[in-house]
Amino acid sequence: MQKLVHAFLLLLLSVNSLTAQKTGKNKAATNADQRLAGLDTMIRRVLNDWHAAGCGVAVVEKGKVLLAEGYGFRDYEAKKPVTANTIFQIGSSTKAFTCALLGILADDKQLDLDEKARTYLPDLLLHNDELNTFLTVRDLMCHRSGLPRHDMAWYLNPTTRDSFVYRMRYLEPSAGLREHWQYNNYGFLIQGAIAEKLTGKSWEDNIRERFFQPLGMKTAMFDIWNAPAGADVAKGYYEKDGAIRFMDYYHIEGMGPAGSICASASEMANWLALWINGGKFQDKQVLPASYIQQATSAQMTMGGGAPSTENPNIFFSSYGLGWMLSSYYGHYRVEHGGNINGFSANVCFFPSDSIGVVVLANQNGSQVTSIVRNLIADRLLGLPYHDWNADLLERVQKQQAAAKDVEKPEDLARKAGTSTSLPLSQYAGLYEHPGYGGMVVSVSNDSLFAQSAYVKFYLQHYHYDVFRPIALLEGMDIEEDSPIRLQFVSDLKGEPSELRAFGLEPSVESIVFKRKSVAVDMAAADLEKYCGIYTLSGIEIKVFLKKDALTVFVPGQPEYETVPVGNHEFKLKIMDGFSVRFELDAGGKATAVNFVQPNGTFRALRKEK
């Protein structure tokens, strides 16, 4: 399911629709710099080969914008062209903005990047004492908290920024603090929350004031889905079965500091110029030069980074502050990608060479951004020609062909001919994880479904009480060999009490969703018939109304508020697996109460007055 957000292969984009643009670019001006001659033909070929709707491209050298163009279509159905000013979602390329905001606050002495995160956000509570005591702001900025992605926790059940911060206490780490690099969007959520706490302004207002305004990014926004009618905004797409298909925007407000910025190639060129020019834009120091030095220096190694057989001239792999760092044919490269429903981005610059490239595509999980970036960088750096497009395309095609030729092995883990232990209707209900939110399981037409706030899944029976989820949302696929499994677990009473998700976050064993009792509306007057004194082994148990809730009191124990769940049964609100079920006579009078609990059922008779 990690591939739900950003891993889809793409097929054919109509050649006729592209050649109708004649030059392949959507701007009348021609490329003045001869190093970029024929770029439009090159990009047209890339879009065609990777079956992408369109892209926006900007190229910067020192303080000069060499190119800002649009190619293909921002609205594929209506054949509306991409322009240099077309707004795209840039996804995780947002992260460098969030880190830079904290860099400014640090330069203003409002915080210390090496101070504990909870110093600035006292309400922050994480999964263990190590994180609560030692996690610093810098740790959050370079993905070394020990937390894995846990992306499905925010993707399946979006909520407010404060609620996401609260939920983090329930997200399990998979490594020790600073043990190794693990990409984690929540670290940037916390950074945004810290900035809001220190400034008294929203993260969005801070980004507008600190960057959009001084950089002249007048059309940049955070909610492309709310753009005014007629605005030059791109629609998102994905490919399936040889067709380019529309993919709706993902509303990412809650996780905004990790990936909600929407901008055009022409305005992102100003962002690149800022970094290339040491934090200055039009002679104004927008970003401290000392912070740029930190942000573009290695803070955490991402991997071994040794040269590979496929790319021996690209090596070393580290993370700065909101940027990925590597050596590209001996040139120091700083870049960051971005993926969100229907969009891909890559923002890249070479500090020692004073050049930068931004590529924004309205295609889900697109290869276009890195291919176009490399082809342009090679020209500007004076490197020998390398056909990145053909190279990667050939690799992907070989992988696809090999996959078709290989006979799919039998799933030896699956037990054939098995059935569920209970009728499907008994699995229905609300299951909740305090960090991941809720999943409502229901039955329709003899099939089982699970619904989060954002996605509905068909639960395909695997074996026994184990199911494989299949997303029912355009552009979201789970492959047939996906390791994700959902297992229903019953309590000692034989009732489903948990839904365990394996593979939802691969770095931890499982995510356990507890079944919650769904209350049945009952008026206080209807509850009165259950009230009275019941005796069990000489012990008098009192059942009474307290604030319109049926409450049970056993001597020597606290009062137990209950929740009505139907059929004269009431769950104890604070104790999972415990309930009371009343027996009524023909006249509707309660005559006994059964205490149903994991160690058995105990019957108490009503004491007559």
VENKA-V267356 format. One record per residue. N is the residue number from 1. RES is the residue in three letters. SS is DSSP state (helix for helix, strand for strand, loop for the rest). PSI is psi as a letter, one per 30 degrees, with the letter a starting at -180 (999 if undefined). BURIAL is I if it has 24 or more other C-alpha atoms within 12 Angstrom, else O. Layout:
N:RES:SS:PSI:BURIAL
N:RES:SS:PSI:BURIAL
This chain:
1:MET:loop:f:I
2:GLN:loop:f:I
3:LYS:helix:f:I
4:LEU:helix:e:I
5:VAL:helix:e:I
6:HIS:helix:h:I
7:ALA:loop:i:I
8:PHE:loop:k:I
9:LEU:loop:l:I
10:LEU:loop:k:I
11:LEU:loop:b:I
12:LEU:loop:k:I
13:LEU:loop:k:I
14:SER:loop:k:I
15:VAL:helix:e:O
16:ASN:helix:e:O
17:SER:helix:e:I
18:LEU:helix:e:I
19:THR:helix:f:O
20:ALA:loop:f:O
21:GLN:loop:f:I
22:LYS:loop:d:O
23:THR:loop:f:I
24:GLY:loop:f:I
25:LYS:strand:l:I
26:ASN:loop:h:I
27:LYS:loop:k:I
28:ALA:loop:e:O
29:ALA:loop:l:O
30:THR:loop:l:O
31:ASN:loop:j:O
32:ALA:loop:e:O
33:ASP:loop:k:O
34:GLN:helix:f:O
35:ARG:helix:f:O
36:LEU:helix:g:I
37:ALA:loop:k:O
38:GLY:loop:g:O
39:LEU:helix:e:I
40:ASP:helix:e:I
41:THR:helix:e:O
42:MET:helix:e:I
43:ILE:helix:e:I
44:ARG:helix:e:I
45:ARG:helix:e:I
46:VAL:helix:e:I
47:LEU:helix:e:I
48:ASN:helix:e:I
49:ASP:helix:e:I
50:TRP:helix:g:I
51:HIS:loop:h:I
52:ALA:loop:k:I
53:ALA:loop:e:I
54:GLY:strand:l:I
55:CYS:strand:l:I
56:GLY:strand:k:I
57:VAL:strand:k:I
58:ALA:strand:k:I
59:VAL:strand:k:I
60:VAL:strand:k:I
61:GLU:strand:j:I
62:LYS:loop:b:I
63:GLY:loop:g:I
64:LYS:strand:k:I
65:VAL:strand:j:I
66:LEU:strand:f:I
67:LEU:strand:k:I
68:ALA:strand:j:I
69:GLU:strand:l:I
70:GLY:strand:k:I
71:TYR:strand:k:I
72:GLY:strand:b:I
73:PHE:strand:k:I
74:ARG:strand:f:I
75:ASP:strand:j:I
76:TYR:loop:e:I
77:GLU:loop:e:O
78:ALA:loop:f:O
79:LYS:loop:h:O
80:LYS:strand:k:I
81:PRO:strand:l:I
82:VAL:loop:k:I
83:THR:loop:l:I
84:ALA:loop:f:I
85:ASN:loop:g:I
86:THR:loop:k:I
87:ILE:strand:k:I
88:PHE:strand:l:I
89:GLN:strand:k:I
90:ILE:loop:g:I
91:GLY:helix:b:I
92:SER:helix:f:I
93:SER:helix:f:I
94:THR:helix:f:I
95:LYS:helix:e:I
96:ALA:helix:e:I
97:PHE:helix:e:I
98:THR:helix:e:I
99:CYS:helix:e:I
100:ALA:helix:e:I
101:LEU:helix:e:I
102:LEU:helix:e:I
103:GLY:helix:e:I
104:ILE:helix:e:I
105:LEU:helix:e:I
106:ALA:helix:e:I
107:ASP:helix:e:O
108:ASP:loop:g:O
109:LYS:loop:g:O
110:GLN:loop:f:O
111:LEU:loop:l:I
112:ASP:loop:k:O
113:LEU:loop:f:I
114:ASP:loop:g:O
115:GLU:loop:l:O
116:LYS:strand:k:I
117:ALA:helix:e:I
118:ARG:helix:f:I
119:THR:helix:e:I
120:TYR:helix:f:I
121:LEU:loop:i:I
122:PRO:loop:f:O
123:ASP:loop:f:O
124:LEU:loop:k:I
125:LEU:loop:k:I
126:LEU:loop:a:I
127:HIS:loop:f:I
128:ASN:loop:l:I
129:ASP:helix:e:O
130:GLU:helix:e:O
131:LEU:helix:e:I
132:ASN:helix:e:I
133:THR:helix:e:O
134:PHE:helix:f:I
135:LEU:loop:k:I
136:THR:strand:l:I
137:VAL:helix:e:I
138:ARG:helix:e:I
139:ASP:helix:e:I
140:LEU:helix:e:I
141:MET:helix:f:I
142:CYS:loop:g:I
143:HIS:loop:h:I
144:ARG:loop:h:I
145:SER:loop:f:I
146:GLY:loop:f:I
147:LEU:strand:k:I
148:PRO:loop:a:I
149:ARG:loop:e:I
150:HIS:loop:h:I
151:ASP:helix:e:I
152:MET:helix:f:I
153:ALA:helix:e:I
154:TRP:helix:f:I
155:TYR:helix:e:I
156:LEU:loop:e:I
157:ASN:loop:i:I
158:PRO:loop:k:I
159:THR:loop:a:I
160:THR:loop:l:O
161:ARG:helix:e:I
162:ASP:helix:e:I
163:SER:helix:e:I
164:PHE:helix:e:I
165:VAL:helix:e:I
166:TYR:helix:e:I
167:ARG:helix:f:I
168:MET:helix:f:I
169:ARG:helix:f:I
170:TYR:helix:g:I
171:LEU:loop:j:I
172:GLU:loop:k:I
173:PRO:strand:l:I
174:SER:loop:g:I
175:ALA:loop:l:O
176:GLY:loop:l:O
177:LEU:loop:k:I
178:ARG:loop:g:I
179:GLU:loop:e:O
180:HIS:loop:l:I
181:TRP:loop:k:I
182:GLN:loop:j:I
183:TYR:loop:k:I
184:ASN:loop:j:I
185:ASN:loop:f:I
186:TYR:helix:f:I
187:GLY:helix:e:I
188:PHE:helix:f:I
189:LEU:helix:e:I
190:ILE:helix:e:I
191:GLN:helix:e:I
192:GLY:helix:e:I
193:ALA:helix:e:I
194:ILE:helix:e:I
195:ALA:helix:e:I
196:GLU:helix:e:I
197:LYS:helix:e:I
198:LEU:helix:e:I
199:THR:helix:f:I
200:GLY:loop:g:O
201:LYS:loop:l:O
202:SER:loop:l:I
203:TRP:helix:e:I
204:GLU:helix:e:I
205:ASP:helix:e:O
206:ASN:helix:e:I
207:ILE:helix:e:I
208:ARG:helix:e:I
209:GLU:helix:e:O
210:ARG:helix:f:I
211:PHE:helix:e:I
212:PHE:helix:e:I
213:GLN:loop:e:O
214:PRO:loop:f:I
215:LEU:loop:g:I
216:GLY:loop:g:I
217:MET:loop:i:I
218:LYS:loop:f:O
219:THR:loop:f:I
220:ALA:loop:k:I
221:MET:strand:a:I
222:PHE:loop:f:I
223:ASP:loop:i:I
224:ILE:helix:f:I
225:TRP:helix:f:I
226:ASN:helix:g:O
227:ALA:loop:k:O
228:PRO:loop:l:O
229:ALA:loop:k:O
230:GLY:loop:f:O
231:ALA:loop:l:I
232:ASP:loop:i:I
233:VAL:strand:k:I
234:ALA:loop:k:I
235:LYS:loop:l:I
236:GLY:loop:l:I
237:TYR:strand:l:I
238:TYR:strand:l:I
239:GLU:strand:k:I
240:LYS:strand:k:I
241:ASP:loop:h:O
242:GLY:loop:g:O
243:ALA:strand:k:O
244:ILE:strand:k:I
245:ARG:strand:k:I
246:PHE:strand:k:I
247:MET:loop:k:I
248:ASP:loop:l:I
249:TYR:loop:k:I
250:TYR:loop:k:I
251:HIS:loop:j:I
252:ILE:loop:g:I
253:GLU:loop:e:I
254:GLY:loop:e:I
255:MET:loop:g:I
256:GLY:helix:e:I
257:PRO:helix:f:I
258:ALA:helix:f:I
259:GLY:helix:h:I
260:SER:loop:f:I
261:ILE:loop:k:I
262:CYS:strand:k:I
263:ALA:strand:l:I
264:SER:strand:l:I
265:ALA:helix:e:I
266:SER:helix:e:I
267:GLU:helix:e:I
268:MET:helix:f:I
269:ALA:helix:e:I
270:ASN:helix:e:I
271:TRP:helix:e:I
272:LEU:helix:e:I
273:ALA:helix:e:I
274:LEU:helix:e:I
275:TRP:helix:e:I
276:ILE:helix:e:I
277:ASN:loop:g:I
278:GLY:loop:g:I
279:GLY:loop:g:I
280:LYS:strand:k:I
281:PHE:strand:k:I
282:GLN:loop:h:O
283:ASP:loop:g:O
284:LYS:strand:k:O
285:GLN:strand:j:O
286:VAL:loop:e:I
287:LEU:loop:k:I
288:PRO:loop:k:I
289:ALA:helix:e:I
290:SER:helix:e:O
291:TYR:helix:e:I
292:ILE:helix:e:I
293:GLN:helix:e:I
294:GLN:helix:e:I
295:ALA:helix:e:I
296:THR:loop:g:I
297:SER:loop:k:I
298:ALA:loop:k:I
299:GLN:loop:f:I
300:MET:strand:k:I
301:THR:strand:k:I
302:MET:loop:f:I
303:GLY:loop:a:O
304:GLY:loop:e:O
305:GLY:loop:g:O
306:ALA:loop:l:O
307:PRO:loop:k:O
308:SER:loop:l:O
309:THR:loop:e:O
310:GLU:loop:e:O
311:ASN:loop:i:O
312:PRO:loop:f:O
313:ASN:loop:g:O
314:ILE:strand:j:O
315:PHE:strand:l:I
316:PHE:strand:k:I
317:SER:strand:j:I
318:SER:strand:l:I
319:TYR:strand:k:I
320:GLY:loop:b:I
321:LEU:loop:j:I
322:GLY:loop:g:I
323:TRP:loop:k:I
324:MET:strand:k:I
325:LEU:strand:k:I
326:SER:strand:l:I
327:SER:strand:k:I
328:TYR:strand:j:I
329:TYR:loop:h:O
330:GLY:loop:g:O
331:HIS:strand:k:I
332:TYR:strand:j:I
333:ARG:strand:k:I
334:VAL:strand:k:I
335:GLU:strand:l:I
336:HIS:strand:k:I
337:GLY:strand:a:I
338:GLY:strand:k:I
339:ASN:strand:k:I
340:ILE:strand:l:I
341:ASN:loop:j:I
342:GLY:loop:g:I
343:PHE:strand:k:I
344:SER:strand:l:I
345:ALA:strand:l:I
346:ASN:strand:k:I
347:VAL:strand:k:I
348:CYS:strand:k:I
349:PHE:strand:l:I
350:PHE:strand:j:I
351:PRO:loop:e:I
352:SER:loop:f:O
353:ASP:loop:f:I
354:SER:loop:h:I
355:ILE:strand:l:I
356:GLY:strand:l:I
357:VAL:strand:k:I
358:VAL:strand:k:I
359:VAL:strand:k:I
360:LEU:strand:k:I
361:ALA:strand:k:I
362:ASN:loop:i:I
363:GLN:loop:k:I
364:ASN:loop:k:I
365:GLY:loop:h:I
366:SER:loop:k:I
367:GLN:loop:f:I
368:VAL:helix:e:I
369:THR:helix:e:I
370:SER:helix:e:I
371:ILE:helix:e:I
372:VAL:helix:e:I
373:ARG:helix:e:I
374:ASN:helix:e:I
375:LEU:helix:e:I
376:ILE:helix:e:I
377:ALA:helix:e:I
378:ASP:helix:e:I
379:ARG:helix:e:I
380:LEU:helix:f:I
381:LEU:loop:f:I
382:GLY:loop:h:O
383:LEU:loop:l:O
384:PRO:loop:k:O
385:TYR:loop:k:O
386:HIS:loop:k:O
387:ASP:loop:i:O
388:TRP:helix:e:I
389:ASN:helix:e:I
390:ALA:helix:e:O
391:ASP:helix:e:O
392:LEU:helix:e:I
393:LEU:helix:e:I
394:GLU:helix:e:O
395:ARG:helix:e:O
396:VAL:helix:e:O
397:GLN:helix:e:O
398:LYS:helix:e:O
399:GLN:helix:e:O
400:GLN:helix:e:O
401:ALA:helix:e:O
402:ALA:helix:e:O
403:ALA:helix:e:O
404:LYS:helix:e:O
405:ASP:helix:f:O
406:VAL:loop:k:O
407:GLU:loop:k:O
408:LYS:loop:k:O
409:PRO:loop:l:O
410:GLU:loop:k:O
411:ASP:loop:j:O
412:LEU:loop:f:O
413:ALA:loop:f:O
414:ARG:loop:k:O
415:LYS:loop:j:O
416:ALA:loop:l:O
417:GLY:loop:g:O
418:THR:loop:l:O
419:SER:loop:l:O
420:THR:loop:l:I
421:SER:loop:f:O
422:LEU:loop:l:O
423:PRO:loop:k:O
424:LEU:helix:e:I
425:SER:helix:f:O
426:GLN:helix:f:O
427:TYR:helix:f:I
428:ALA:loop:k:I
429:GLY:strand:a:I
430:LEU:strand:k:I
431:TYR:strand:k:I
432:GLU:strand:k:I
433:HIS:strand:k:I
434:PRO:loop:f:I
435:GLY:loop:f:I
436:TYR:loop:f:I
437:GLY:strand:a:I
438:GLY:strand:l:I
439:MET:strand:k:I
440:VAL:strand:j:I
441:VAL:strand:k:I
442:SER:strand:l:I
443:VAL:strand:k:O
444:SER:strand:k:O
445:ASN:loop:h:O
446:ASP:loop:g:O
447:SER:strand:l:O
448:LEU:strand:k:I
449:PHE:strand:l:I
450:ALA:strand:k:I
451:GLN:strand:k:I
452:SER:loop:a:I
453:ALA:loop:f:O
454:TYR:loop:e:I
455:VAL:loop:k:I
456:LYS:strand:k:I
457:PHE:strand:k:I
458:TYR:strand:k:I
459:LEU:strand:j:I
460:GLN:strand:k:I
461:HIS:strand:k:I
462:TYR:strand:d:I
463:HIS:strand:l:I
464:TYR:loop:b:I
465:ASP:loop:g:I
466:VAL:strand:k:I
467:PHE:strand:l:I
468:ARG:strand:k:I
469:PRO:strand:k:I
470:ILE:strand:j:I
471:ALA:strand:k:I
472:LEU:loop:i:O
473:LEU:strand:k:I
474:GLU:loop:k:I
475:GLY:loop:f:I
476:MET:strand:k:I
477:ASP:loop:k:I
478:ILE:loop:k:I
479:GLU:loop:l:O
480:GLU:loop:e:O
481:ASP:loop:g:O
482:SER:loop:k:O
483:PRO:loop:f:I
484:ILE:loop:k:I
485:ARG:strand:k:I
486:LEU:strand:k:I
487:GLN:strand:k:I
488:PHE:strand:k:I
489:VAL:strand:k:I
490:SER:strand:l:O
491:ASP:loop:a:O
492:LEU:loop:f:O
493:LYS:loop:f:O
494:GLY:loop:g:O
495:GLU:loop:k:I
496:PRO:strand:k:I
497:SER:strand:f:I
498:GLU:strand:l:I
499:LEU:strand:j:I
500:ARG:strand:k:I
501:ALA:strand:j:I
502:PHE:strand:k:I
503:GLY:loop:f:I
504:LEU:loop:e:I
505:GLU:loop:j:I
506:PRO:loop:f:I
507:SER:loop:f:O
508:VAL:loop:l:O
509:GLU:loop:e:O
510:SER:loop:l:I
511:ILE:strand:k:I
512:VAL:strand:j:I
513:PHE:strand:k:I
514:LYS:strand:k:I
515:ARG:strand:k:I
516:LYS:strand:k:I
517:SER:loop:k:I
518:VAL:loop:j:O
519:ALA:loop:k:O
520:VAL:loop:k:O
521:ASP:loop:k:O
522:MET:loop:k:O
523:ALA:loop:l:O
524:ALA:helix:e:O
525:ALA:helix:e:O
526:ASP:helix:f:O
527:LEU:helix:f:I
528:GLU:helix:f:O
529:LYS:helix:f:I
530:TYR:helix:f:I
531:CYS:loop:k:I
532:GLY:strand:a:I
533:ILE:strand:k:I
534:TYR:strand:k:I
535:THR:strand:k:I
536:LEU:strand:j:O
537:SER:loop:h:O
538:GLY:loop:f:O
539:ILE:strand:k:O
540:GLU:strand:k:O
541:ILE:strand:k:I
542:LYS:strand:k:I
543:VAL:strand:k:I
544:PHE:strand:l:I
545:LEU:strand:k:I
546:LYS:strand:j:O
547:LYS:loop:h:O
548:ASP:loop:g:O
549:ALA:strand:k:I
550:LEU:strand:k:I
551:THR:strand:k:I
552:VAL:strand:k:I
553:PHE:strand:k:I
554:VAL:strand:k:O
555:PRO:loop:k:O
556:GLY:loop:f:O
557:GLN:loop:l:O
558:PRO:loop:l:O
559:GLU:strand:k:O
560:TYR:strand:j:I
561:GLU:strand:k:I
562:THR:strand:l:I
563:VAL:strand:k:I
564:PRO:strand:k:I
565:VAL:strand:g:O
566:GLY:strand:l:O
567:ASN:loop:h:O
568:HIS:loop:g:I
569:GLU:strand:k:I
570:PHE:strand:k:I
571:LYS:strand:k:I
572:LEU:strand:k:I
573:LYS:loop:e:I
574:ILE:loop:g:O
575:MET:loop:j:O
576:ASP:loop:k:I
577:GLY:loop:g:I
578:PHE:loop:k:I
579:SER:strand:l:I
580:VAL:strand:k:I
581:ARG:strand:k:I
582:PHE:strand:k:I
583:GLU:strand:k:I
584:LEU:strand:k:O
585:ASP:loop:a:O
586:ALA:loop:f:O
587:GLY:loop:g:O
588:GLY:loop:g:O
589:LYS:loop:k:O
590:ALA:strand:k:I
591:THR:strand:f:I
592:ALA:strand:l:I
593:VAL:strand:k:I
594:ASN:strand:k:I
595:PHE:strand:j:I
596:VAL:strand:j:I
597:GLN:strand:l:O
598:PRO:loop:e:O
599:ASN:loop:g:O
600:GLY:strand:a:O
601:THR:strand:k:O
602:PHE:strand:k:O
603:ARG:strand:k:O
604:ALA:strand:k:I
605:LEU:strand:k:I
606:ARG:strand:k:I
607:LYS:loop:k:O
608:GLU:loop:k:O
609:LYS:loop:999:O
